[in-house]
Amino acid sequence: MSSRSQFKTPKRLVVKIGTSSLIYPDGQLNLKTMDELAFTLSAVQNRGLEVVLVTSGAMGVGLSQMHMTKRPEAMAQQQAIAAIGQNELMSIFNQRFASYSQQIGQILLTHDVMDYPLSKKNVLNTFEQLLLMGAIPVVNENDSVSVDEMDHLTTFGDNDQLSALVATAIEADLLIVLSDIDGLFDADPHTHPDAQTVPFVSEITEEVVNSAGGSGTRFGTGGMITKLKAAKRVIEAGRQMVLANGEDPKVIFDILDGKSVGTLFARD
C-alpha cells in the first residue's frame, strides 16, 4: 500500500522536534537546524496553515550552557538546569523566527494542566488565540515544575507523548515528529543492515511494537516506543502522524506536498 494514498493535506499542523535534532552529540547547539526550522515553519504559516511547534531540548541546552556532560542526579538540580536551558532555547527561537518576521508564543505545560477540565480549557483557549493572531505556539513540558519527563515517573513523561496530546487536543490534522531516524523500520537497523523503512502503518499492533526498540540519547528521553505510543493516540483520534528524519527541517515541505517521506501513521 502506498505510504501517501491515505494522506490528507492539513490545515492545522503540529511539528515536534527532538533533542537529538537540536543538539549535537558533543552538547553544542545545532543552530543550523534551529534556523532552518524557523524558516520552514514561517513559510508554512505564510501558506495559510496553522502551525504549532512542540520542542524538546531544555535539559540538553541547559547542560550545554553550564558546560556539563551529563544530567545531575538530584531532581532539584535537573529542574534548575532545565530552567536555564528553556530560557536559552526560547531566546534562540525568538531570534530565528524574528528574522523571518514570524511571531511566536511560549506555552509550558504540566500533566495536570491537561488533566483538569478548567485548566485544559484555558490553555486550549490560549492556543486558539495565538493561532488566530498568526503566532506560532512553541510548546515544551514545564520541567521546572513537572518531574514526569526527567525520570519517567508517569505516562506523560516525554515530548513525543506531549506532542500527540497537544495535536489531538487542538484537533490538528497532522502531527509531524522529526527525530534522528528516517521512520519506522521493519527490523532494528542497528542489528539488521537490510532493514527497510515502513511507509505506512494503520494500526499499532504488538508486531509493530516488537519491531521497534532503543532509547534516546544522553540529552533526550525518547525512543521508538514513545513515538509508537504517540502514533497510537493520533490514530485512535482519527488524525495523521508522520515520523521523519529532522536533520533537514525543510523535509516538512516534502511531507506537506504528499511525497513519500518517513512513515505515515493513519487509519485505512
Secondary structure, DSSP 8 states (H G I E B T S, - for coil): --TTTT----SEEEEEE-HHHHB-TTS-B-HHHHHHHHHHHHHHHHTT-EEEEEE--HHHHHHHHTT-SS--SSHHHHHHHHHHHHHHHHHHHHHHHHTTT--EEEEEE-HHHHHSHHHHHHHHHHHHHHHHTT-EEEEEE-TTT--HHHHT-STT-SHHHHHHHHHHHTT-SEEEEEESSSS-BSS-TTT-TT--B--EESS--HHHHHH------SS----HHHHHHHHHHHHHTT-EEEEEE-SSTTHHHHHHTT---SEEE---
